[in-house]
Amino acid sequence: MDEDLGLSEREKELKKWNRPYRYQAFPRMLFRGVTTTGGRLEVEQRIVGTELEQSAAEAAGWLDHPTRAIDAETHRQEAPGIAAAERAYRDRRMSDAAQAEAAQLDGATSRHLGALPARPVRRSHKAKPKAAPEPTP
């Protein structure tokens, strides 16, 4: 600290911060896109200090870049609309009995069903015809 003699407090602080850049993996900033109550897309920020925290945050939907976070939120919001459009297209091609069953399932739930649950298909118990043996040359 002898070389700090005669330096002002500001100069001492600048000397402390003016050193060559050295990469550090952590702490790291993560981002998540959110929609406000007004319908605007915003980016939340979170700082993680370890690799374990980062993997837990990424599992919860946090991403490493703000643009990717907004794209992921946009995709998450568009997915139900796309599912509804695909379902409406498939419903038009169903028989009247299947459409009645779909309406009954829709009435039984308060949320949108993007796809109807598959009903198990009953297999017939008839024996399959055996293939004819191949002729030997």
N, CA, C and O of each residue as an XYZ file, in Angstrom:
548
protein
N       0.807     -1.203      0.000
C       0.000      0.000      0.000
C       0.848      1.265      0.000
O       0.315      2.374     -0.049
N       2.147      1.105      0.054
C       3.020      2.286      0.042
C       2.886      3.062     -1.252
O       3.066      4.279     -1.270
N       2.564      2.355     -2.355
C       2.430      3.044     -3.630
C       1.145      3.854     -3.715
O       0.993      4.653     -4.639
N       0.199      3.671     -2.764
C      -1.040      4.437     -2.746
C      -0.873      5.797     -2.080
O      -1.816      6.587     -2.053
N       0.298      6.081     -1.548
C       0.502      7.359     -0.868
C       0.355      8.508     -1.846
O       0.878      8.470     -2.960
N      -0.341      9.494     -1.425
C      -0.533     10.668     -2.249
C      -1.706     10.568     -3.207
O      -1.998     11.542     -3.900
N      -2.405      9.413     -3.277
C      -3.556      9.273     -4.162
C      -4.829      9.692     -3.432
O      -4.979      9.470     -2.231
N      -5.736     10.299     -4.185
C      -7.021     10.660     -3.588
C      -7.867      9.388     -3.453
O      -7.515      8.339     -3.993
N      -8.966      9.489     -2.739
C      -9.867      8.342     -2.565
C     -10.414      7.864     -3.906
O     -10.553      6.663     -4.138
N     -10.720      8.802     -4.777
C     -11.219      8.441     -6.103
C     -10.159      7.683     -6.896
O     -10.457      6.675     -7.536
N      -8.945      8.164     -6.851
C      -7.863      7.498     -7.576
C      -7.592      6.106     -7.023
O      -7.287      5.186     -7.782
N      -7.702      5.944     -5.709
C      -7.525      4.614     -5.102
C      -8.618      3.653     -5.578
O      -8.348      2.491     -5.879
N      -9.849      4.153     -5.641
C     -10.961      3.314     -6.098
C     -10.785      2.935     -7.570
O     -11.006      1.780     -7.935
N     -10.393      3.880     -8.414
C     -10.160      3.584     -9.822
C      -9.031      2.576     -9.999
O      -9.107      1.703    -10.864
N      -7.989      2.691     -9.187
C      -6.874      1.757     -9.287
C      -7.326      0.339     -8.933
O      -6.861     -0.635     -9.524
N      -8.224      0.235     -7.978
C      -8.726     -1.081     -7.571
C      -9.504     -1.753     -8.705
O      -9.427     -2.972     -8.863
N     -10.253     -0.975     -9.497
C     -11.091     -1.538    -10.545
C     -10.403     -1.607    -11.901
O     -10.839     -2.372    -12.762
N      -9.370     -0.854    -12.115
C      -8.664     -0.851    -13.393
C      -7.618     -1.949    -13.418
O      -6.455     -1.728    -13.079
N      -8.044     -3.128    -13.822
C      -7.134     -4.257    -13.970
C      -7.567     -5.052    -15.192
O      -8.689     -4.875    -15.667
N      -6.720     -5.912    -15.709
C      -7.080     -6.669    -16.916
C      -8.316     -7.529    -16.688
O      -8.564     -8.022    -15.588
N      -9.096     -7.697    -17.780
C     -10.305     -8.512    -17.719
C      -9.927     -9.980    -17.552
O      -9.012    -10.486    -18.202
N     -10.656    -10.642    -16.666
C     -10.485    -12.076    -16.465
C     -11.880    -12.694    -16.441
O     -12.729    -12.291    -15.646
N     -12.116    -13.689    -17.327
C     -13.437    -14.302    -17.434
C     -13.785    -15.063    -16.161
O     -12.959    -15.786    -15.602
N     -15.033    -14.883    -15.713
C     -15.577    -15.642    -14.592
C     -16.926    -16.178    -15.039
O     -17.773    -15.430    -15.527
N     -17.119    -17.487    -14.867
C     -18.382    -18.099    -15.294
C     -19.552    -17.642    -14.422
O     -20.672    -17.515    -14.915
N     -19.314    -17.402    -13.168
C     -20.373    -16.993    -12.245
C     -19.888    -15.814    -11.439
O     -18.695    -15.698    -11.158
N     -20.808    -14.931    -11.061
C     -22.263    -14.929    -11.213
C     -22.667    -14.686    -12.663
O     -21.929    -14.079    -13.439
N     -23.849    -15.172    -13.009
C     -24.358    -15.104    -14.374
C     -25.803    -14.612    -14.338
O     -26.551    -14.893    -13.401
N     -26.176    -13.870    -15.384
C     -27.535    -13.331    -15.488
C     -28.376    -14.272    -16.341
O     -27.940    -14.712    -17.405
N     -29.585    -14.580    -15.872
C     -30.551    -15.369    -16.643
C     -31.799    -14.519    -16.839
O     -32.046    -13.577    -16.086
N     -32.585    -14.861    -17.861
C     -33.738    -14.056    -18.237
C     -34.964    -14.936    -18.441
O     -34.858    -16.106    -18.807
N     -36.139    -14.339    -18.195
C     -37.411    -15.035    -18.438
C     -38.415    -14.019    -18.960
O     -38.560    -12.934    -18.398
N     -39.098    -14.370    -20.022
C     -40.125    -13.495    -20.572
C     -41.419    -13.664    -19.797
O     -41.814    -14.783    -19.469
N     -42.072    -12.560    -19.507
C     -43.360    -12.584    -18.801
C     -44.311    -11.619    -19.488
O     -43.890    -10.667    -20.144
N     -45.582    -11.881    -19.326
C     -46.608    -10.991    -19.858
C     -47.240    -10.254    -18.690
O     -47.684    -10.873    -17.723
N     -47.279     -8.942    -18.779
C     -47.874     -8.148    -17.709
C     -49.392     -8.199    -17.811
O     -49.942     -8.729    -18.777
N     -50.060     -7.648    -16.814
C     -51.521     -7.640    -16.831
C     -52.049     -6.778    -17.978
O     -53.182     -6.966    -18.422
N     -51.236     -5.835    -18.459
C     -51.631     -5.002    -19.590
C     -51.391     -5.678    -20.932
O     -51.736     -5.122    -21.975
N     -50.802     -6.873    -20.919
C     -50.564     -7.607    -22.144
C     -49.212     -7.334    -22.784
O     -48.944     -7.800    -23.891
N     -48.360     -6.582    -22.097
C     -47.034     -6.273    -22.646
C     -46.040     -7.360    -22.283
O     -46.096     -7.912    -21.184
N     -45.131     -7.672    -23.194
C     -44.067     -8.633    -22.914
C     -42.907     -7.901    -22.245
O     -42.465     -6.855    -22.722
N     -42.424     -8.451    -21.149
C     -41.275     -7.892    -20.451
C     -40.303     -9.007    -20.138
O     -40.630    -10.187    -20.263
N     -39.114     -8.628    -19.732
C     -38.077     -9.591    -19.401
C     -37.723     -9.449    -17.928
O     -37.373     -8.364    -17.464
N     -37.817    -10.559    -17.197
C     -37.346    -10.597    -15.810
C     -35.891    -11.028    -15.817
O     -35.455    -11.762    -16.703
N     -35.142    -10.569    -14.823
C     -33.733    -10.921    -14.730
C     -33.475    -11.607    -13.396
O     -34.127    -11.326    -12.390
N     -32.510    -12.511    -13.419
C     -32.146    -13.240    -12.204
C     -30.647    -13.542    -12.269
O     -30.122    -13.907    -13.320
N     -29.982    -13.387    -11.151
C     -28.552    -13.683    -11.080
C     -28.379    -15.006    -10.354
O     -28.935    -15.213     -9.276
N     -27.599    -15.903    -10.958
C     -27.282    -17.177    -10.318
C     -25.792    -17.196    -10.014
O     -24.985    -16.629    -10.750
N     -25.442    -17.859     -8.913
C     -24.061    -17.854     -8.472
C     -23.315    -19.151     -8.700
O     -22.085    -19.172     -8.649
N     -24.040    -20.242     -8.953
C     -23.379    -21.531     -9.139
C     -24.021    -22.276    -10.300
O     -25.089    -21.902    -10.786
N     -23.356    -23.328    -10.731
C     -23.884    -24.143    -11.821
C     -25.160    -24.867    -11.388
O     -26.064    -25.066    -12.199
N     -25.238    -25.258    -10.127
C     -26.436    -25.923     -9.603
C     -27.631    -24.979     -9.635
O     -28.726    -25.380    -10.031
N     -27.434    -23.731     -9.222
C     -28.511    -22.739     -9.289
C     -28.941    -22.506    -10.730
O     -30.130    -22.354    -11.010
N     -27.982    -22.477    -11.641
C     -28.292    -22.245    -13.041
C     -29.133    -23.380    -13.609
O     -30.115    -23.125    -14.306
N     -28.772    -24.618    -13.326
C     -29.550    -25.739    -13.871
C     -30.957    -25.764    -13.285
O     -31.911    -26.098    -13.989
N     -31.102    -25.416    -12.007
C     -32.440    -25.356    -11.403
C     -33.267    -24.239    -12.033
O     -34.459    -24.417    -12.286
N     -32.646    -23.091    -12.287
C     -33.362    -21.973    -12.889
C     -33.745    -22.288    -14.336
O     -34.845    -21.945    -14.769
N     -32.859    -22.932    -15.081
C     -33.171    -23.278    -16.468
C     -34.295    -24.305    -16.531
O     -35.088    -24.296    -17.472
N     -34.370    -25.188    -15.540
C     -35.467    -26.152    -15.492
C     -36.801    -25.438    -15.227
O     -37.861    -25.930    -15.611
N     -36.736    -24.281    -14.571
C     -37.944    -23.513    -14.269
C     -38.302    -22.523    -15.382
O     -39.267    -21.770    -15.249
N     -37.526    -22.519    -16.489
C     -37.892    -21.672    -17.619
C     -37.011    -20.457    -17.835
O     -37.309    -19.652    -18.717
N     -35.944    -20.287    -17.076
C     -35.041    -19.161    -17.265
C     -34.066    -19.485    -18.387
O     -33.611    -20.623    -18.506
N     -33.741    -18.486    -19.215
C     -32.862    -18.677    -20.366
C     -31.663    -17.740    -20.289
O     -31.644    -16.799    -19.496
N     -30.663    -18.011    -21.123
C     -29.415    -17.261    -21.038
C     -29.385    -15.987    -21.874
O     -28.397    -15.253    -21.828
N     -30.436    -15.706    -22.633
C     -30.434    -14.493    -23.463
C     -31.831    -13.872    -23.458
O     -32.817    -14.604    -23.550
N     -31.946    -12.548    -23.353
C     -33.276    -11.922    -23.276
C     -34.126    -12.132    -24.529
O     -35.346    -12.256    -24.427
N     -33.503    -12.173    -25.707
C     -34.282    -12.383    -26.932
C     -34.896    -13.775    -26.940
O     -36.052    -13.944    -27.326
N     -34.125    -14.775    -26.514
C     -34.669    -16.143    -26.446
C     -35.792    -16.222    -25.412
O     -36.754    -16.967    -25.597
N     -35.675    -15.466    -24.336
C     -36.715    -15.474    -23.303
C     -38.026    -14.909    -23.841
O     -39.097    -15.446    -23.557
N     -37.948    -13.834    -24.612
C     -39.166    -13.248    -25.192
C     -39.756    -14.182    -26.241
O     -40.974    -14.343    -26.315
N     -38.893    -14.802    -27.056
C     -39.384    -15.757    -28.059
C     -40.085    -16.943    -27.398
O     -41.117    -17.404    -27.886
N     -39.534    -17.437    -26.297
C     -40.144    -18.566    -25.588
C     -41.500    -18.179    -25.007
O     -42.434    -18.980    -25.043
N     -41.624    -16.969    -24.474
C     -42.900    -16.512    -23.917
C     -43.927    -16.334    -25.034
O     -45.097    -16.676    -24.857
N     -43.509    -15.809    -26.168
C     -44.413    -15.643    -27.304
C     -44.911    -17.005    -27.779
O     -46.100    -17.174    -28.049
N     -44.012    -17.967    -27.881
C     -44.389    -19.319    -28.309
C     -45.346    -19.948    -27.304
O     -46.303    -20.617    -27.694
N     -45.095    -19.741    -26.014
C     -45.962    -20.296    -24.971
C     -47.369    -19.716    -25.071
O     -48.350    -20.418    -24.823
N     -47.474    -18.445    -25.431
C     -48.790    -17.818    -25.557
C     -49.505    -18.239    -26.837
O     -50.733    -18.328    -26.857
N     -48.761    -18.497    -27.895
C     -49.380    -18.863    -29.163
C     -49.824    -20.326    -29.191
O     -50.727    -20.672    -29.953
N     -49.224    -21.177    -28.393
C     -49.500    -22.615    -28.440
C     -50.972    -22.962    -28.227
O     -51.494    -23.780    -28.984
N     -51.682    -22.390    -27.238
C     -53.107    -22.744    -27.088
C     -53.957    -22.325    -28.287
O     -54.894    -23.036    -28.651
N     -53.649    -21.196    -28.898
C     -54.405    -20.755    -30.068
C     -54.203    -21.684    -31.255
O     -55.148    -21.994    -31.981
N     -52.972    -22.123    -31.445
C     -52.692    -23.056    -32.535
C     -53.400    -24.381    -32.288
O     -53.969    -24.970    -33.207
N     -53.361    -24.850    -31.031
C     -54.042    -26.103    -30.695
C     -55.550    -25.980    -30.922
O     -56.184    -26.921    -31.398
N     -56.122    -24.827    -30.584
C     -57.561    -24.623    -30.788
C     -57.910    -24.633    -32.273
O     -58.922    -25.212    -32.668
N     -57.078    -23.993    -33.100
C     -57.343    -23.966    -34.537
C     -57.235    -25.364    -35.137
O     -58.055    -25.748    -35.971
N     -56.231    -26.121    -34.717
C     -56.082    -27.484    -35.235
C     -57.238    -28.365    -34.791
O     -57.716    -29.200    -35.559
N     -57.683    -28.183    -33.566
C     -58.804    -28.973    -33.052
C     -60.086    -28.633    -33.815
O     -60.855    -29.530    -34.160
N     -60.321    -27.354    -34.078
C     -61.523    -26.953    -34.820
C     -61.506    -27.535    -36.232
O     -62.544    -27.939    -36.756
N     -60.334    -27.576    -36.836
C     -60.214    -28.149    -38.176
C     -60.537    -29.647    -38.142
O     -61.260    -30.145    -39.005
N     -60.003    -30.365    -37.145
C     -60.276    -31.813    -37.041
C     -61.741    -32.083    -36.696
O     -62.327    -33.049    -37.184
N     -62.330    -31.233    -35.857
C     -63.722    -31.440    -35.451
C     -64.682    -31.328    -36.634
O     -65.706    -32.011    -36.653
N     -64.380    -30.495    -37.604
C     -65.264    -30.353    -38.765
C     -65.346    -31.637    -39.566
O     -66.344    -31.874    -40.247
N     -64.346    -32.449    -39.502
C     -64.287    -33.674    -40.302
C     -64.771    -34.908    -39.535
O     -64.726    -36.020    -40.061
N     -65.232    -34.719    -38.301
C     -65.703    -35.862    -37.508
C     -67.169    -36.154    -37.805
O     -67.906    -35.310    -38.314
N     -67.557    -37.364    -37.473
C     -68.966    -37.750    -37.647
C     -69.817    -37.015    -36.618
O     -69.295    -36.413    -35.680
N     -71.149    -37.073    -36.808
C     -72.054    -36.395    -35.871
C     -71.934    -36.978    -34.478
O     -71.971    -36.237    -33.496
N     -71.788    -38.304    -34.371
C     -71.663    -38.939    -33.055
C     -70.365    -38.506    -32.374
O     -70.353    -38.258    -31.168
N     -69.275    -38.414    -33.135
C     -67.995    -37.990    -32.563
C     -68.045    -36.519    -32.160
O     -67.462    -36.135    -31.146
N     -68.738    -35.690    -32.949
C     -68.872    -34.281    -32.581
C     -69.696    -34.116    -31.307
O     -69.399    -33.252    -30.482
N     -70.728    -34.941    -31.146
C     -71.536    -34.889    -29.916
C     -70.692    -35.310    -28.711
O     -70.793    -34.715    -27.638
N     -69.865    -36.331    -28.893
C     -68.998    -36.777    -27.805
C     -67.969    -35.692    -27.456
O     -67.674    -35.480    -26.280
N     -67.428    -35.013    -28.457
C     -66.466    -33.938    -28.226
C     -67.126    -32.784    -27.478
O     -66.522    -32.203    -26.577
N     -68.360    -32.452    -27.846
C     -69.083    -31.383    -27.158
C     -69.344    -31.750    -25.703
O     -69.286    -30.896    -24.818
N     -69.629    -33.024    -25.463
C     -69.855    -33.482    -24.096
C     -68.563    -33.366    -23.280
O     -68.599    -32.919    -22.133
N     -67.435    -33.758    -23.852
C     -66.155    -33.637    -23.156
C     -65.796    -32.177    -22.900
O     -65.278    -31.845    -21.834
N     -66.067    -31.298    -23.871
C     -65.800    -29.876    -23.687
C     -66.661    -29.291    -22.575
O     -66.200    -28.445    -21.809
N     -67.909    -29.739    -22.486
C     -68.799    -29.248    -21.440
C     -68.414    -29.733    -20.058
O     -68.771    -29.107    -19.060
N     -67.689    -30.842    -19.985
C     -67.318    -31.413    -18.687
C     -66.081    -30.745    -18.083
O     -65.771    -30.982    -16.915
N     -65.383    -29.933    -18.837
C     -64.177    -29.288    -18.327
C     -64.272    -27.781    -18.521
O     -64.978    -27.308    -19.411
N     -63.566    -27.038    -17.694
C     -63.615    -25.579    -17.791
C     -62.473    -25.017    -18.623
O     -62.414    -23.808    -18.849
N     -61.574    -25.865    -19.080
C     -60.451    -25.371    -19.883
C     -60.546    -25.919    -21.305
O     -61.314    -26.840    -21.585
N     -59.764    -25.342    -22.176
C     -59.781    -25.757    -23.572
C     -59.039    -27.077    -23.731
O     -57.934    -27.245    -23.214
N     -59.650    -28.005    -24.443
C     -58.987    -29.262    -24.759
C     -58.399    -29.155    -26.160
O     -59.129    -29.148    -27.151
N     -57.074    -29.071    -26.233
C     -56.416    -28.969    -27.532
C     -56.565    -30.235    -28.341
O     -56.558    -30.201    -29.571
N     -56.699    -31.356    -27.651
C     -56.896    -32.647    -28.315
C     -57.820    -33.477    -27.437
O     -57.778    -33.388    -26.210
N     -58.631    -34.260    -28.062
C     -59.534    -35.132    -27.313
C     -58.754    -36.340    -26.809
O     -57.900    -36.865    -27.524
N     -59.035    -36.786    -25.593
C     -58.356    -37.986    -25.110
C     -58.746    -39.198    -25.947
O     -59.906    -39.358    -26.327
N     -57.783    -40.029    -26.223
C     -58.027    -41.201    -27.069
C     -58.817    -42.250    -26.295
O     -58.509    -42.572    -25.147
N     -59.841    -42.771    -26.956
C     -60.608    -43.866    -26.350
C     -59.942    -45.169    -26.725
O     -59.447    -45.311    -27.843
N     -59.920    -46.132    -25.806
C     -59.316    -47.414    -26.160
C     -60.129    -48.114    -27.248
O     -61.359    -48.067    -27.246
N     -59.442    -48.747    -28.151
C     -60.094    -49.462    -29.249
C     -60.222    -50.922    -28.853
O     -59.246    -51.567    -28.469
N     -61.436    -51.428    -28.951
C     -61.652    -52.843    -28.612
C     -61.280    -53.694    -29.807
O     -61.754    -53.474    -30.922
N     -60.453    -54.634    -29.565
C     -60.013    -55.531    -30.629
C     -61.007    -56.688    -30.730
O     -61.573    -57.121    -29.726
N     -61.210    -57.173    -31.929
C     -62.108    -58.316    -32.085
C     -61.352    -59.592    -31.700
O     -60.128    -59.667    -31.813
N     -62.079    -60.545    -31.263
C     -61.457    -61.791    -30.814
C     -61.442    -62.851    -31.898
O     -61.177    -64.022    -31.626
N     -61.724    -62.449    -33.112
C     -61.723    -63.416    -34.213
C     -60.284    -63.823    -34.514
O     -59.359    -63.013    -34.442
N     -60.127    -65.072    -34.844
C     -58.796    -65.563    -35.184
C     -58.409    -65.049    -36.558
O     -59.228    -65.015    -37.476
N     -57.165    -64.654    -36.687
C     -56.676    -64.167    -37.974
C     -56.432    -65.358    -38.887
O     -55.988    -66.410    -38.425
N     -56.710    -65.211    -40.157
C     -56.443    -66.329    -41.080
C     -54.940    -66.571    -41.170
O     -54.137    -65.638    -41.211
N     -54.595    -67.830    -41.198
C     -53.185    -68.196    -41.288
C     -52.706    -68.009    -42.712
O     -53.440    -68.249    -43.671
N     -51.478    -67.582    -42.831
C     -50.897    -67.391    -44.161
C     -50.594    -68.752    -44.758
O     -50.201    -69.680    -44.052
N     -50.778    -68.861    -46.052
C     -50.521    -70.137    -46.744
C     -49.017    -70.409    -46.747
O     -48.221    -69.485    -46.913
N     -48.624    -71.673    -46.565
C     -47.183    -71.968    -46.568
C     -46.609    -71.745    -47.956
O     -47.252    -71.995    -48.975
N     -45.377    -71.266    -47.952
C     -44.711    -71.002    -49.247
C     -44.302    -72.312    -49.883
O     -43.827    -73.212    -49.190
N     -44.476    -72.442    -51.192
C     -44.066    -73.696    -51.871
C     -42.548    -73.836    -51.853
O     -41.818    -72.855    -51.993
N     -42.099    -75.044    -51.683
C     -40.661    -75.302    -51.686
C     -40.210    -75.667    -53.083
O     -40.917    -76.423    -53.749
N     -39.131    -75.204    -53.552
C     -38.699    -75.494    -54.933
C     -38.042    -76.828    -55.077
O     -37.632    -77.198    -56.177
